[in-house]
Every structure is written in structure tokens, then in C-alpha cells.
Amino acid sequence: MTTTLPPVPPPFYSPYLDDQCGKINSKPVPWEGYQRAKLLSADELGLLKSLAKLPPGQRFTLLSTQASQYAALYINLLRKLQRVDTVQAVLVSIIDMLSDPSTIPAFHALRSSSGSSSSDGEASGTSEDPYGPLVKCLGMEGEEFAVLGALRILALLIATDPKPFPESLMSSLLTSLSSLLNGTRLPLWEVAAQTLSAVLGTKQFRLAVWEEEQCISGLVKSLKINPNPQAQYWAISCLWQLSFEQAAAKGLDRKFDIIAILINVAKAAVKEKVIRVVVATFHNLLYIAPAQNIPSMFVSKLHPFVVSLQSRKWSDDEVVEDLDYLAGELKTRLDGLTTYDEYVSELESGHLVWSPAHESEEFWKENGIRIGQENGGKEIKRLIELLKTSKDATVLAVSAQDVGQYVRYGGEKAKQIVADLGGKTRVMELMGDENADVRYRALMTVQRLMSLHT
């Protein structure tokens, strides 16, 4: 699972959407009225009536043999028609047609034939076909089915299209997806997550989604609150695909604390497929961006968790391979760590906890001055950065305490460095924090910063 991305999306699963399609399919559409209103040509009406008079079991034969005509017809109808019930019917017709994979190329071919003439002599098609009319459906105010039906179609067409998606439509599509992914209705979230998973098979969408971020926020939010295994699998599958991009592999944990979240999900998971995709994601993060992810993997104690997973029996050999890689690579790096290295890794991760080093007088006697001297003072700069940016009470309390220890062993020069970096001002602000431990640690550090003798 870690080496390649899926060439096509898995079958769409949405009982809610399937039920809506069934209800819409049962309603007749007055196409003759559209022809009288000159919204349909005689040839277009003929195609629709030819299909309607056939028993459902025979329609696939007609659609597959005349796929080009029907693909052009349906996309053209979406472009021209405004009535909600008619748009719904056309979307269901496209969904039904695409259930036969052999018809998919007919929709892709519309991109190369855009601008041709229709049977009544009018220009038909644009450079955004077939996507423009489908994306337009995403903006139908209050029309839930049009959005979900269009997303289902877009997922399949984008995932199988050899050409890039039109950049002019990207923002509208991602806005629609992020809205549903950050919403509260699970059936809508499921359609959006499956659509996102399908399009992330393309590099174009992986880069766009990483830059947009709101889609990822919706996935992470779901992982924190929704214990449904299938929803977890869809969300993590999206993150796994994103992790193939170096920028995402470097930044996912920094921006979303994804390593700790995925460990918690995997520990509570009851389905093997959830653990499998979590492990595959960790494989990518460690292989593609080790420097950015190893600190959090150490702090979150990923290595002992991986070792515990190795003792289980797995039905998928790739899980075993991924676990072996993670266990071996993490052990090699752990074996070479000193206590100070572990402290630096924890600091880099940003996930400070009351681990032994923070409260060990022996550690600070040996290393107190080092955090301001080595690597251009990188460690003391990181401590003060956490003081300024973290919202976590434990991180703030530990950071304040560590700054105080640095000042204690670094003397007047350390005080000046902390002041120059803005640390003194920030620690004084934290004396008014709502958390009692943060207030206490900040007070102790301020006393050291203000005293004549550290």
C-alpha cells in the first residue's frame, strides 16, 4: 500500500445517495415540453425518448454503443437547464451511464471536441467540458442532491482522466469539498471524503489540497470525533495519499499533529484496514520526511506501539513489511540517541510533556547552557517560539520551566538572549494565564530573569 497510489477509485459507497437516485429515477421528466420551449433539439429529444422506451436492462447496450452522443447530450443539458428536478434527472442518468466503465472515455473525449456544433447548428461545448457544467451544480443553492450527485460523477471522471483538471474550476470544487468535510452531516461528509480520496490519486490535486488546507482540517476534525471505522478509513486514506508529496509529508504533523492523532486512532481501531492505512501513512512520513517526523514519532512513543503490532497476525503482507520497516528504522535511530538528543527531538516536535529530562537537576547541570550555545541557539529559540505560539497548557508550563532552567545555568548572558528573543515579555504575560501550573512556572522563571543572581 505504501509504494503506489491506486489508479482508479474504489466503488462509491453511499446508501443515502443511492436512495436519492432511486427516488429521482422513478419520476418522469417532460422532455417534450423542453423541446417545445426550444431548450432541446429534435435530435436530442430523439436520443432521450429512445432510451426511455427501453426496459432498464437493455439501456446499457444503447448507452455503450452510443456513448459519445449521450455523454455530449447530458453535459449539454446540464449547461442549458436550470430546473432542479431536471438537473437531478440528468445527474442520475450520468451516474447510471458511468456504472458501465466503458462509457467513461466518452466523457473525457468531450474535452478534445469542445467547440463543435450541435445537431441544430448551435455551438456546443467549452474548453471546460465535461467539468464546467458539473462544477456549476455544486453552486446550486440549497440543492443537496445536485451537489452530491455532481461530486460522485466528478470523482470518477477526474480519477480516470489522463489530462489535468481545469485550473479555473479547482477553487469551486475544493470549496464545495471543504464545506462538506467540515460540516456535521455524516452522509454528506462520506460523499465528500470519497470524492477527495478519488481525486487525490492525481498529483495536481494533492498539491492543490495541501495548499488549500481546509479539506485536511475537515479530515482531522472527523478523526478526532468520529469513531466510525469506515469514516476513519476514508479520512486516513486521504492523508496517506497526501503523504506521497514531500511538502505534505514534511508539514502534516507540524500543522495538524497528525502522528499523535493517528496513533490514538490505531490503538482504538477494531478494523484491520484502519490500522493498515495508518501504518502505511507512517511509512511514508518516515521514509519521505524523516527529519520532520521522527521527533514526534519518538515523543508519541510510536516505536513500542509498532513493536506491539508486530506480534499480531495480519492478513496483508504489506502491513508486515511496513511494520518491519518502521520498527527497524526507529530502533536504529533510538539506539544512537543520548538523553540530550531525546530532549532536542521532543523540543523539535513541539509536543512537550513532563518527561524525566525536564525535571532532572542532573540533566540541567549538564545541558542547561547547551540549549543556548549549540546549533546557533536553535533550542532556546524553539522554546521561546513554543511559549509564543502554543495553546496547550502543558507545553506552555514545560517551556516556561525550561527557559527558567536555561537562565539558571546560563547566567546574565542567557537572560539577555531570552530578552532579545522576546521570551521575557512572553513569560511575564503568562503569569496571568488561566492555568494555575502555567502561572506558577512563569512566575518562577520571571523571578530568575529579574534576580541579580540566578
N, C-alpha and C positions, 0 to 999 in steps of 0.2 A: 504493500500500500504506500510505501514511502518513496518509491523511485519514480513512479509515473502518475500523471493525472488521468482520470477517466476520459475516454474520447467522446462519449455521449452521456447525458444524464441518466440516472436510473428512472424507472417508471414513476410518473407523478402519483402521489397518494394523497387524496383529499376527498373523503366521503362527503363532506359538506359541498364541495364544488360539483362533484358528480351528481349529487341530489338536485342541485340547482339546474344543471344541464338537462337532466331528465324532465324536469317540470317545464323548462322552456321548449324543449323538443316536442312536447305534447300540444303546444299551441300553434294553430295555423297562422300563416303570415299572408296578408292580402297583397301579393306581389302585383296582381293586375292593376290595382289602384296606383301603385308606384309607376307602372308603365304608362297609365293614362296621364299621370302628372309629369310625364317625360323625365322621370328620375331613373327609369330603366329603358334600355333599348329593346327592340323586339328580339334580338338575338340573346340578350341577357335573360329576358323573361323565358325564352325557349329553354335555355340551359336549366333554369330553376324548375320549370314545370317538368322537364324530362326526368329530373332527379326525384321530384316529389311523387310522381306516379308509380315509381318502382317500389316493390317491397323492400323493407330495410336491409334484408340480407343480400339484395342484388345491387345496392347503391355503391358498394365499394368497387365493384367491377367497372361501373361507369366512371367513378371518380379517378380510378387508377389509369384508365385508358384515355381520359380527357383531363388529366391533372393540370396541365398548363392553362386550359381555358377556365377551369373552376378556380384555380388559385388567383388568376387575374380578376375574375368576376368578384370573388369575395373581398379582396383587398380594395377593389374599386368601389364596392358597395359601402365599405367602412368609411371610405373617403367622402362619399356623397351623402349618405343618410345620417339623419340626426335623431330620429325617434328611438327612444330607449329600447322598446320591445323588438324593433327591427335589428338594431345593433346587437342585442343579446342573441337573436336568432342566427345572425351571421357568424358571431363568435363561436357559438355551439357547432355550427356547420364546419367551421375550420378545425375545431378540436376533433370532431368526428373524422374529418378527412385525414388529419395528421396521425390518427391512430394506425394508419397504414404507412409505414416508414417510406415506402416507395414514392409517396407523393411529396415528401419534403423538398427534393430538388426543384420541384416546380415553383415553389415559393422563392427559393434562392435565385432562380433564374429571372425573376421579375426585376432584380437589381440591374441586370445587363440589358433588359429590354425596356427599361423605363423611357418614357417619352414617345412611345409608339402610338399609333392611332387605334381607337376602339372601333367596334363594328359600325357605329353610327357616324364615324368620321371625326369625332371629337378627340382631342389629345387626352391620353390617359397615362398615368404613372408619373413618378418623380424619382429623383436620384435617391430618395429615402425609402422607396418601396423595397420590401413589403412592410418595413418597420414603422414608417411615419403614421399611417392610419391606425396601427395597433397601439403605438405610444399615445396617440390622441385619445384613445379610450381610457387611458389612465387618468385623464383630467376631467372625466365626466362627473360632475359634482353630485355627490350622494348616491352614485350608482355603483354599488358594491360588486355586482356580478361582472360588469364591464371591466372593472379593474382586475379582478381575479382571473377572469377568462382570458383577457389580453396577456396577463403575466404568464399564464400556463403556455400559451402559444409562443410568446417571446422566448421563454426558457428553452423550448425545443429548437426553435429556429436559430437562435444565437449560438447554442451549443454545437450545432452541426454546420454552421455557415463557415466556409473557408475564407470569407472576406471579413474585414473588420466591421464592427458595428458603427453606424454613422455617428461621428462625434457630436453632431448637432443635437442628437436625441439623448445623449448619455445622461445629462443632468436631470432631465424629466424622469427617466427610468429609475435612476438612483434615488431621487427624491421620493418617488412612489414606494420603492422598496424600503427605504429607511423609515418612512412614516408607518408602514405596517409592522416592521420589525420592532419598532419602539412603542407600538400600540399594545392594547390589553386583550384583544380578542384572539384566542388561540387559533381558530380555523383560518383567519386571515394571516396570522403570523406564519403558520405552516406553509401556506402557498408562497409567501414571500421568501421564506428560508429555502424552500426547494428551488425556487427560481434563482435565487442568489447562488446556491450551490451549483446549479447548472451552468450559469454564465461564468463562474469563476474558473472554469476549465480553460478560459482564454486569458492570455497574458494581459491583453488590453483591459479586461475587466478587473483583474487582480490589482493592477496598478491604479485604476480609477477608484476602486472601492477603498484601497488603502489610503489614498489621498482624501477621500470624502469622509471617512471615519464614522459617520452616523450609523451606517449599516452594521459596522463592527460593534458599536455601542449597544445596539439592539440585541445582537447575538450574546454579548457578555451579560447584559441585563437578564436575558432569559436563563442563562446558565446559573445565575445566582438565585433565581426564584422559582424556576420551573423544574420539578424533579421527573417529568415525563421522559422516559428513556428515548423515545423516538425523536422528541424535540431536542433533547441533548445531542443525539447523533447528528441531526441536521445542522445544528449550530456548530458543533465541533468539526464536522466535515468542511464547513465553510472556512473555519480558521486553519484547518490542515492545508487546504488548497492555497490560502493566502500565504502560508509559511514557506511556500516554494519560492517566493520573491524575497530577495535579500533584504530589501528595505523593510518589509513586513516582519521577516524573521528577526531582524535587529530591534524592531520597535514595538512588537506586540506586547512583550512583558513590561517594558518601560511605561507604555501608555495605558495598559489595561490590566496589569498584574495577572496576566493570563496563566502563568505557571502555577501559582498557588491555587487559582480557581480550578484549573484542570485536575490538579492532584485531588482536591476535595471532591470533585465530580467522580473521578475514577474510584476513590475509596468507597463511595456510597453506591456505585453503579451495580445494577443487578443484571445487566445485559453485556455479553462479551463484546458486542460490536461497539459499544460506547468506550470500553477500555481500549479496544483495538485502535480506534481512531485517536484517542488521547495519546497513546504510546507512539503512534505514527507522527503525531504533531511534535512531541518531544524529540523524536529522532531528527526531524527537520531543523528544529530550533537549535539543537546541539551541533548538528553537522554543518549547518549553513552559517550560523552566527554564534559560535561558542563564547567569544569574549563577552557578548552582551547578555547571554542567558545562563552561563554557568554560576554566577553569583547567586541568582535567585534559586537555581536548582539546588545549590548547597544549603541555602537558608531554609528552603522549603522541605529539606531532607528527602529529595527525590531518590537518592541512591538506595537507602534502606527500603523505600517503597517498591522500587524496581526489583530489588532482590526478593522481596516477598512475593511479587507477581511471578517471578521465575519459578517458584515452587508449584505453581498451578499447572493444570493440564489445559492446553489450548488446542482448538480445532483448526486454527490458522497458523501455518508455519511462519508467515511474515511477522506475526506478533512475537514469536520466539526469537526471530532474528533481530527485531528491533530492541527487544528487552536485553538480549546478549550485548548488542552494541552499546546501549545506554549504561548497562552495568559495568562493562569493561572500561569504557571511556571515562565515566565518572569516578571509578575506583582509581584509575591511573592518575587522574588529576588530584583526587583527595589524598592519595599517598604522598604526594610531593608537597603538601601544604604544611606550613608552620601555623602556630596559633595566630600569629600576626597576619598571615595570608588569609586565614579564615575570617579574621576581623575585617580586612580590606574587602573581601568578597561580599560579606554582609553589608558593608557600607555601600559598595557599588550597587547592590541590589535595591537599596532603599527600604528594605523590609527589616528594620531594626527591631530586635526583641531583647529581653533581658537574658542574653546568653552569658556564659561564665566570664568571658573576657571583659565585659563592661563593668562587672562588679569585683574584679580581681585586682587587689592592690599590687600584686606582683607583676601582673600584665602591664599596668600603667607605669610602674617604676622602670620597666624595661623598654617600654614602647611609647610612653607619653610624648616625648619630644619628636619621635619619628613621624607622626602624622602631619607635622608641620614642616618637616625638612625633606622628606623623600618625595620623588616624583613631582617636584615643583610645588609642594604643598597641596597636592591633589586631594588628600584625605581630609584635611581640615576644611578645604573649600567645599568638599562634598557634604561634610557635616553641617556646615552653615547653610548650604543650599537646602538640605532637608529641613532645617529649622524654619526656613523662609517659605517653603512650598508644601510641606506635608500637612495633611488634615487629620492624620492618625495620632491619637493621644500618646500611644506607646512610643511611636517614632519620635515625637517631639520630646518626650521625657528622657529617652535614652540619648538623643542628640544633645540636649541641654546638659545632661550629666557628663557626656564625653568631652564637650567643649570645656567644661569646668576642670576635668582631669588634665586636659591638654594645657590649660593655663597654669594649673598647679605645678606641673613639671617643666613647663616651658618658660616660666618667668615673665619678665617685663616684655621681652620680645614677642612672646606668644600673645600677651594682652594686646599689643599693638596690631598684630596680624589679625586677630579676631575683630578688633575695632575697625580696621581698614576694610575688612570684608563685609561689614555691616552686621556682624554677629552680636556685638554688644547691644546695639539698639534692639535687635530682634529678641534677644534673651530678656531684656527689660520689659518688652511688650508681653512676653509670655508669663510674667509674674501676675498678670491679670487674667490668665486663661481660665476657662470654666472647669478644667480638670484639676483636681487637687494635686495629683502627682506631678503634673507639668508645672504647676505653680511652685511647688516645693523645689524641684530640680532647677528651675530657672532662678529661684531665689539664692540657692547655694552657689550657682555659677556667677551670678551678679556680685555676690559678696567677694568671690575670688577676683573678679575683674576690677573691683573697686578698692580692694585692700592694698595696703602698702607692701605686704608680704604675702605671697601665695601660699 
